[in-house]
Amino acid sequence: LEMQDDERAAVLPAMAKLFASDVAVWVSQEAQLIHGGWGYSEEDPVARYVVDALVLPIFEGVKPILELKIIARQLLAE
């Protein structure tokens, strides 16, 4: 797929946000596993990091938008 500069300008930031939010979720959940039961306690900051990270994909609205763009591009290409 070749993309014009305008398309790249629209897609690349969304891809970066998607990647960053996915990594934040993964890292925070790994930290929670390392901390064990304490990682689930409200007293441990790791529990808050997990909650904050899980909200990122929803709050940013990136994942559904990017998925729709990819699906639309594939449908229009056919």
Short mmCIF file of the C-alpha atoms (twelve columns), coordinates in Angstrom:
data_MODEL
# 
_entry.id   MODEL 
# 
loop_
_atom_site.group_PDB 
_atom_site.id 
_atom_site.type_symbol 
_atom_site.label_atom_id 
_atom_site.label_alt_id 
_atom_site.label_comp_id 
_atom_site.label_asym_id 
_atom_site.label_seq_id 
_atom_site.Cartn_x 
_atom_site.Cartn_y 
_atom_site.Cartn_z 
_atom_site.pdbx_PDB_model_num 
ATOM 1  C CA . LEU A 1  0.000   0.000   0.000  1 
ATOM 2  C CA . GLU A 2  1.334   3.375   -0.972 1 
ATOM 3  C CA . MET A 3  0.196   6.270   1.127  1 
ATOM 4  C CA . GLN A 4  0.130   9.931   0.292  1 
ATOM 5  C CA . ASP A 5  1.664   12.406  2.739  1 
ATOM 6  C CA . ASP A 6  -1.791  13.469  3.956  1 
ATOM 7  C CA . GLU A 7  -2.751  9.878   4.695  1 
ATOM 8  C CA . ARG A 8  0.516   9.278   6.524  1 
ATOM 9  C CA . ALA A 9  -0.055  12.406  8.592  1 
ATOM 10 C CA . ALA A 10 -3.433  11.028  9.648  1 
ATOM 11 C CA . VAL A 11 -2.422  7.414   10.288 1 
ATOM 12 C CA . LEU A 12 1.052   7.599   11.852 1 
ATOM 13 C CA . PRO A 13 0.063   9.547   14.995 1 
ATOM 14 C CA . ALA A 14 -2.816  7.126   15.556 1 
ATOM 15 C CA . MET A 15 -0.435  4.192   15.176 1 
ATOM 16 C CA . ALA A 16 1.983   5.763   17.667 1 
ATOM 17 C CA . LYS A 17 -0.826  6.305   20.195 1 
ATOM 18 C CA . LEU A 18 -2.039  2.743   19.704 1 
ATOM 19 C CA . PHE A 19 1.460   1.350   20.237 1 
ATOM 20 C CA . ALA A 20 2.066   3.519   23.315 1 
ATOM 21 C CA . SER A 21 -1.243  2.571   24.923 1 
ATOM 22 C CA . ASP A 22 -0.686  -1.145  24.239 1 
ATOM 23 C CA . VAL A 23 2.802   -0.972  25.759 1 
ATOM 24 C CA . ALA A 24 1.505   0.936   28.794 1 
ATOM 25 C CA . VAL A 25 -1.095  -1.764  29.442 1 
ATOM 26 C CA . TRP A 26 1.439   -4.555  29.029 1 
ATOM 27 C CA . VAL A 27 4.097   -2.917  31.233 1 
ATOM 28 C CA . SER A 28 1.658   -2.047  34.018 1 
ATOM 29 C CA . GLN A 29 0.206   -5.563  34.055 1 
ATOM 30 C CA . GLU A 30 3.699   -7.076  34.150 1 
ATOM 31 C CA . ALA A 31 4.551   -4.786  37.079 1 
ATOM 32 C CA . GLN A 32 1.390   -5.952  38.810 1 
ATOM 33 C CA . LEU A 33 2.458   -9.581  38.359 1 
ATOM 34 C CA . ILE A 34 5.902   -8.802  39.766 1 
ATOM 35 C CA . HIS A 35 4.347   -7.149  42.816 1 
ATOM 36 C CA . GLY A 36 2.081   -10.151 43.353 1 
ATOM 37 C CA . GLY A 37 -0.938  -9.691  45.618 1 
ATOM 38 C CA . TRP A 38 0.354   -6.305  46.715 1 
ATOM 39 C CA . GLY A 39 0.002   -5.103  43.113 1 
ATOM 40 C CA . TYR A 40 -3.778  -5.406  43.453 1 
ATOM 41 C CA . SER A 41 -3.926  -3.332  46.638 1 
ATOM 42 C CA . GLU A 42 -5.125  0.257   46.373 1 
ATOM 43 C CA . GLU A 43 -2.169  1.239   48.557 1 
ATOM 44 C CA . ASP A 44 0.297   0.179   45.872 1 
ATOM 45 C CA . PRO A 45 0.803   2.705   43.052 1 
ATOM 46 C CA . VAL A 46 1.095   -0.163  40.554 1 
ATOM 47 C CA . ALA A 47 -2.633  -0.851  40.903 1 
ATOM 48 C CA . ARG A 48 -3.342  2.752   39.919 1 
ATOM 49 C CA . TYR A 49 -0.947  2.484   36.963 1 
ATOM 50 C CA . VAL A 50 -2.876  -0.538  35.688 1 
ATOM 51 C CA . VAL A 51 -6.197  1.287   35.945 1 
ATOM 52 C CA . ASP A 52 -4.764  4.353   34.210 1 
ATOM 53 C CA . ALA A 53 -3.190  2.243   31.455 1 
ATOM 54 C CA . LEU A 54 -6.372  0.256   30.800 1 
ATOM 55 C CA . VAL A 55 -8.270  3.494   30.206 1 
ATOM 56 C CA . LEU A 56 -5.765  4.831   27.650 1 
ATOM 57 C CA . PRO A 57 -7.046  2.941   24.580 1 
ATOM 58 C CA . ILE A 58 -10.609 3.954   25.443 1 
ATOM 59 C CA . PHE A 59 -9.811  7.536   26.381 1 
ATOM 60 C CA . GLU A 60 -7.609  8.144   23.353 1 
ATOM 61 C CA . GLY A 61 -10.186 6.528   21.073 1 
ATOM 62 C CA . VAL A 62 -7.350  5.319   18.906 1 
ATOM 63 C CA . LYS A 63 -7.912  1.600   18.622 1 
ATOM 64 C CA . PRO A 64 -11.428 1.655   17.121 1 
ATOM 65 C CA . ILE A 65 -10.588 4.553   14.810 1 
ATOM 66 C CA . LEU A 66 -7.398  2.949   13.525 1 
ATOM 67 C CA . GLU A 67 -9.121  -0.402  13.045 1 
ATOM 68 C CA . LEU A 68 -11.906 1.277   11.064 1 
ATOM 69 C CA . LYS A 69 -9.364  3.091   8.881  1 
ATOM 70 C CA . ILE A 70 -7.539  -0.147  8.128  1 
ATOM 71 C CA . ILE A 71 -10.790 -1.985  7.366  1 
ATOM 72 C CA . ALA A 72 -12.060 0.861   5.183  1 
ATOM 73 C CA . ARG A 73 -8.795  1.025   3.270  1 
ATOM 74 C CA . GLN A 74 -8.888  -2.723  2.615  1 
ATOM 75 C CA . LEU A 75 -12.505 -2.602  1.474  1 
ATOM 76 C CA . LEU A 76 -11.895 0.352   -0.831 1 
ATOM 77 C CA . ALA A 77 -8.802  -1.316  -2.293 1 
ATOM 78 C CA . GLU A 78 -10.835 -4.361  -3.355 1 
# 
